[in-house]
Amino acid sequence: MIFDGYDRETVATFRHSINREDLPLVASTIGTTPDDREAEFQLGVKCLVQGISAELEHGQI
């Protein structure tokens, strides 16, 4: 979800609605500081790289 145009309260409400039991890695990065945003970005990159690696291993790409 892209949050351009949303106010901070709407974004904060969405972020804190994430179920910590269902998505523990995502929930672990929730915060409001630049370091938290960096953690979210790093998690996204890690998931992307792992997904591509898995596809390559199975000859999907």
N, C-alpha and C positions, 0 to 999 in steps of 0.2 A: 504494500500500500504506500502510495506517495502522499506525503503530508503537506505539499505546497498549498498554501492558502488556508490551512487549518490553524486555529489558535493553539497556543501551548496547552491549555486546559483540555481540549479535545484530544490532542495527541497523548497527554499524560494519562487521561482516562483509558484510552485504547491500550496503551502500553501496560498499564497496571491490571487490565482485564485478562491478560494472558495467563492461562492456567499453568501454574508452576509444576504441577504433577505431570501434565501432558507434554509440556515443552520446557524441561528444566534448563537446557542450554540457552535457549532464547531468554527465558525468565532471568537467568543469572546475569544477563548483560543489561537489564533494565536500570536506567538511572537518568540523571539529567546533566551530568558534567561532560565535558569534551572527552574525558577518558572513557566514560560509558559509551559514548558514540563510537569511539575507536574500537572498543570491545565488540560492539554490534557489527561493525564493518569487518573486523577480523574474523568473526564467526561466519559471516556471509561468505567471505573469500575462502575460508577453510571448507565450508560445505560445498561450495562450487568446485574447488579443486578435487575434493574427495569424490564427488559425483562424476566428474570427468574421468578421474583415474579408474573408477569402477566400470564405467562404460568402456574405456580402452581395454581393460583386463578381459572383458567379456566380448570384445570384438564388436561392440555396438556402434562405434564411431569409425 
